[in-house]
Amino acid sequence: MPAKKRKEETVTEENEAETEMENWTEVSSPIVGTFYSRPSEKEESFVKLGQKVKKGDVLCILEAMKIMNEIKSPHDGTIKR
């Protein structure tokens, strides 16, 4: 039978997760549309988990009203999820 975690350990893990998330920037779309993670079926995704990106790198494409809109990174960083 596995040992139960003590309350202090659980609280510490939650605090660490919250602190890490404070440094995140959520990139959201200014429009509603169809999401494309890669330029075409034969090409790789624009970004992958853990990849470093620079300001202006294309993260994805959103199609809205037959127009393809590139969603770009607002600053340098690492893709977390």
Short mmCIF file of the C-alpha atoms (twelve columns), coordinates in Angstrom:
data_MODEL
# 
_entry.id   MODEL 
# 
loop_
_atom_site.group_PDB 
_atom_site.id 
_atom_site.type_symbol 
_atom_site.label_atom_id 
_atom_site.label_alt_id 
_atom_site.label_comp_id 
_atom_site.label_asym_id 
_atom_site.label_seq_id 
_atom_site.Cartn_x 
_atom_site.Cartn_y 
_atom_site.Cartn_z 
_atom_site.pdbx_PDB_model_num 
ATOM 1  C CA . MET A 1  0.000   0.000  0.000   1 
ATOM 2  C CA . PRO A 2  1.538   3.362  -1.019  1 
ATOM 3  C CA . ALA A 3  2.323   5.906  1.651   1 
ATOM 4  C CA . LYS A 4  -0.016  8.885  1.852   1 
ATOM 5  C CA . LYS A 5  1.397   12.324 1.137   1 
ATOM 6  C CA . ARG A 6  1.500   14.680 4.027   1 
ATOM 7  C CA . LYS A 7  -0.433  17.943 3.765   1 
ATOM 8  C CA . GLU A 8  2.743   20.049 3.775   1 
ATOM 9  C CA . GLU A 9  4.150   18.183 0.756   1 
ATOM 10 C CA . THR A 10 0.920   18.649 -1.203  1 
ATOM 11 C CA . VAL A 11 0.742   22.369 -0.400  1 
ATOM 12 C CA . THR A 12 4.382   22.857 -1.431  1 
ATOM 13 C CA . GLU A 13 3.782   21.124 -4.786  1 
ATOM 14 C CA . GLU A 14 0.700   23.292 -5.423  1 
ATOM 15 C CA . ASN A 15 2.640   26.472 -4.559  1 
ATOM 16 C CA . GLU A 16 5.464   25.493 -6.930  1 
ATOM 17 C CA . ALA A 17 2.965   24.875 -9.756  1 
ATOM 18 C CA . GLU A 18 1.262   28.233 -9.146  1 
ATOM 19 C CA . THR A 19 4.614   30.058 -9.097  1 
ATOM 20 C CA . GLU A 20 5.647   28.446 -12.386 1 
ATOM 21 C CA . MET A 21 2.327   29.373 -14.028 1 
ATOM 22 C CA . GLU A 22 2.731   33.028 -12.971 1 
ATOM 23 C CA . ASN A 23 5.590   33.252 -15.483 1 
ATOM 24 C CA . TRP A 24 3.427   31.935 -18.343 1 
ATOM 25 C CA . THR A 25 1.856   34.046 -21.044 1 
ATOM 26 C CA . GLU A 26 -1.336  32.637 -22.473 1 
ATOM 27 C CA . VAL A 27 -1.606  33.297 -26.190 1 
ATOM 28 C CA . SER A 28 -5.225  33.644 -27.215 1 
ATOM 29 C CA . SER A 29 -6.812  34.390 -30.537 1 
ATOM 30 C CA . PRO A 30 -8.457  37.721 -31.274 1 
ATOM 31 C CA . ILE A 31 -10.844 35.866 -33.620 1 
ATOM 32 C CA . VAL A 32 -12.908 32.681 -33.765 1 
ATOM 33 C CA . GLY A 33 -11.977 30.261 -36.506 1 
ATOM 34 C CA . THR A 34 -10.585 26.904 -37.534 1 
ATOM 35 C CA . PHE A 35 -7.251  26.055 -35.882 1 
ATOM 36 C CA . TYR A 36 -4.342  24.706 -37.943 1 
ATOM 37 C CA . SER A 37 -1.214  23.538 -36.115 1 
ATOM 38 C CA . ARG A 38 0.790   23.104 -39.327 1 
ATOM 39 C CA . PRO A 39 0.925   24.765 -42.749 1 
ATOM 40 C CA . SER A 40 -0.122  21.589 -44.627 1 
ATOM 41 C CA . GLU A 41 -0.703  17.891 -44.011 1 
ATOM 42 C CA . LYS A 42 2.779   17.023 -45.277 1 
ATOM 43 C CA . GLU A 43 4.631   19.553 -43.129 1 
ATOM 44 C CA . GLU A 44 5.482   19.501 -39.423 1 
ATOM 45 C CA . SER A 45 3.697   21.564 -36.765 1 
ATOM 46 C CA . PHE A 46 4.662   25.196 -36.360 1 
ATOM 47 C CA . VAL A 47 5.663   24.518 -32.741 1 
ATOM 48 C CA . LYS A 48 6.107   21.552 -30.424 1 
ATOM 49 C CA . LEU A 49 5.966   21.157 -26.660 1 
ATOM 50 C CA . GLY A 50 9.232   22.356 -25.119 1 
ATOM 51 C CA . GLN A 51 10.313  24.263 -28.226 1 
ATOM 52 C CA . LYS A 52 11.883  27.689 -27.788 1 
ATOM 53 C CA . VAL A 53 10.263  30.454 -29.841 1 
ATOM 54 C CA . LYS A 54 11.190  34.038 -30.586 1 
ATOM 55 C CA . LYS A 55 8.933   37.060 -30.761 1 
ATOM 56 C CA . GLY A 56 7.079   36.983 -34.086 1 
ATOM 57 C CA . ASP A 57 7.391   33.226 -34.711 1 
ATOM 58 C CA . VAL A 58 4.183   31.714 -36.113 1 
ATOM 59 C CA . LEU A 59 2.471   29.515 -33.501 1 
ATOM 60 C CA . CYS A 60 -0.544  28.468 -35.570 1 
ATOM 61 C CA . ILE A 61 -2.955  29.576 -38.264 1 
ATOM 62 C CA . LEU A 62 -6.622  30.418 -37.734 1 
ATOM 63 C CA . GLU A 63 -8.958  30.395 -40.697 1 
ATOM 64 C CA . ALA A 64 -11.822 32.852 -40.404 1 
ATOM 65 C CA . MET A 65 -14.098 33.866 -43.274 1 
ATOM 66 C CA . LYS A 66 -11.802 32.089 -45.795 1 
ATOM 67 C CA . ILE A 67 -8.810  34.152 -44.626 1 
ATOM 68 C CA . MET A 68 -5.771  32.446 -43.081 1 
ATOM 69 C CA . ASN A 69 -4.535  34.429 -40.064 1 
ATOM 70 C CA . GLU A 70 -1.128  33.710 -38.531 1 
ATOM 71 C CA . ILE A 71 -1.046  33.823 -34.727 1 
ATOM 72 C CA . LYS A 72 2.454   34.913 -33.728 1 
ATOM 73 C CA . SER A 73 4.386   34.723 -30.487 1 
ATOM 74 C CA . PRO A 74 4.140   38.003 -28.543 1 
ATOM 75 C CA . HIS A 75 7.655   37.498 -27.097 1 
ATOM 76 C CA . ASP A 76 10.516  35.013 -26.709 1 
ATOM 77 C CA . GLY A 77 9.707   31.929 -24.659 1 
ATOM 78 C CA . THR A 78 9.196   28.168 -24.472 1 
ATOM 79 C CA . ILE A 79 6.050   26.263 -25.461 1 
ATOM 80 C CA . LYS A 80 4.614   24.703 -22.292 1 
ATOM 81 C CA . ARG A 81 1.172   23.459 -23.411 1 
# 
